[in-house]
Amino acid sequence: MVAAIADRTLSRSGLGAGRPDPEHRLVADGVDVSKHPSAVLVALFEEAGESRVVLTVRSSRLRSHRGEVAFPGGRLDPGETVEDAALREADEEVALDPASVALVGALTAMPTVSSNTLMTPVVATLLGRPDLVASPDEVDRVFDVALADLLAEGVFREEWWSIPGRTGADGRDGGEFPVWFYAAGHELIWGATARVLTELLCVTLGLPGPFDRR
């Protein structure tokens, strides 16, 4: 299953920065987030016939997104590619050996307005369950979730929000846009992480991505 997901991801994007999410502006609150690139590592492995994805709970010591579920990742250092940054951050945050990672491709790059970055999800595969250790300054807990569990009844829900200054799904300033939630791994997953998981599930199922609409 992981191999099939990798093939579908590669056919969608290839390596390199993902295509921008067309439903959200790259300029928000006066900040051009495209000038502040970041990357996260979407690391997949197979166990007992199930595809699983690595996630973290961000440390309560951090300045932003404290206690939220996230993929390992962060801002690019000068001269870094999104792939290099995703691997470096995963090594720093959860001690994932870059040599054990096979890079596959990138999902849709999306603004994370509260962090003022343009985040590229870099998809990778692992040969098996990794031996990970959380860096306490950045991560409170490392866990993984089976993709099948994210598709189970009652795990997913959608809400419609409206925030002044943000473009809604109808293209209007301040219009409503969908916010997705997954209750999995004893955590509530939402925000950019839930958006990435939603696109990953679409890739897994061979469905059009949530950002493919024009």
Backbone hydrogen bonds, N-H to C=O, Kabsch-Sander energy under -0.5 kcal/mol:
donor,donor_aa,acceptor,acceptor_aa,energy
5,I,1,M,-2.3
6,A,2,V,-2.5
7,D,3,A,-2.2
8,R,4,A,-2.2
9,T,5,I,-2.7
10,L,6,A,-2.6
11,S,7,D,-2.0
12,R,8,R,-1.3
13,S,9,T,-2.1
14,G,9,T,-0.6
21,D,109,A,-2.0
24,H,21,D,-1.2
28,A,26,L,-0.5
28,A,31,V,-2.2
31,V,28,A,-2.1
33,V,26,L,-2.3
33,V,31,V,-1.1
34,S,26,L,-0.6
35,K,32,D,-1.9
36,H,33,V,-2.0
38,S,118,L,-2.4
39,A,74,G,-2.5
40,V,120,T,-2.0
41,L,72,P,-2.8
42,V,40,V,-0.6
42,V,122,V,-3.2
43,A,41,L,-1.0
44,L,42,V,-0.5
44,L,124,A,-2.5
45,F,52,R,-2.1
47,E,50,E,-2.5
50,E,47,E,-2.0
52,R,45,F,-3.1
53,V,145,V,-2.3
54,V,43,A,-2.1
55,L,143,F,-3.1
56,T,70,A,-3.0
57,V,141,R,-2.7
58,R,56,T,-0.6
58,R,68,E,-3.0
59,S,138,E,-2.3
62,L,59,S,-1.1
67,G,58,R,-1.1
68,E,65,H,-1.7
70,A,56,T,-2.5
74,G,39,A,-2.1
76,L,37,P,-2.2
80,E,77,D,-2.3
85,A,81,T,-2.4
86,A,82,V,-2.5
87,L,83,E,-2.2
88,R,84,D,-2.6
89,E,85,A,-2.8
90,A,86,A,-2.0
91,D,87,L,-2.0
92,E,88,R,-2.6
93,E,89,E,-2.9
94,V,90,A,-2.2
95,A,91,D,-1.3
96,L,90,A,-1.4
97,D,95,A,-0.7
100,S,97,D,-2.0
101,V,98,P,-1.4
102,A,125,T,-2.4
103,L,101,V,-0.6
104,V,123,V,-2.9
105,G,123,V,-1.3
106,A,14,G,-1.1
107,L,121,P,-2.5
109,A,19,R,-1.6
110,M,119,M,-2.6
112,T,117,T,-2.7
113,V,111,P,-0.6
115,S,112,T,-1.1
116,N,112,T,-0.9
116,N,113,V,-0.7
117,T,112,T,-1.3
118,L,33,V,-0.7
118,L,36,H,-1.6
119,M,110,M,-2.8
119,M,117,T,-0.7
120,T,38,S,-2.2
122,V,40,V,-3.1
122,V,120,T,-0.7
123,V,105,G,-3.0
123,V,121,P,-0.6
124,A,42,V,-2.5
125,T,102,A,-2.4
126,L,44,L,-2.5
127,L,100,S,-0.5
132,L,130,P,-1.0
133,V,94,V,-1.9
135,S,93,E,-2.9
138,E,135,S,-2.0
139,V,135,S,-3.3
140,D,57,V,-3.1
141,R,57,V,-1.2
143,F,55,L,-2.5
145,V,53,V,-1.8
147,L,51,S,-2.8
149,D,146,A,-0.7
150,L,146,A,-1.1
151,L,147,L,-0.8
151,L,148,A,-0.7
152,A,149,D,-1.0
155,V,152,A,-1.7
156,F,152,A,-0.5
157,R,181,F,-2.1
159,E,179,V,-2.7
161,W,159,E,-0.5
161,W,177,F,-2.6
163,I,175,G,-0.5
166,R,163,I,-2.1
168,G,172,R,-2.9
169,A,176,E,-3.2
171,G,168,G,-2.1
174,G,166,R,-2.8
175,G,172,R,-2.0
177,F,161,W,-2.4
179,V,159,E,-3.3
181,F,157,R,-2.4
182,Y,189,I,-2.5
183,A,155,V,-2.2
184,A,182,Y,-0.9
184,A,187,E,-1.9
187,E,184,A,-1.5
189,I,182,Y,-3.5
189,I,187,E,-0.7
190,W,188,L,-0.5
191,G,180,W,-0.5
193,T,190,W,-0.8
194,A,190,W,-0.7
195,R,191,G,-1.8
196,V,192,A,-2.3
197,L,193,T,-2.4
198,T,194,A,-2.2
199,E,195,R,-2.0
200,L,196,V,-2.6
201,L,197,L,-2.5
202,C,198,T,-1.9
203,V,199,E,-2.3
204,T,200,L,-2.4
205,L,201,L,-2.4
206,G,202,C,-0.6
206,G,203,V,-0.9
207,L,202,C,-2.9
212,D,209,G,-1.6
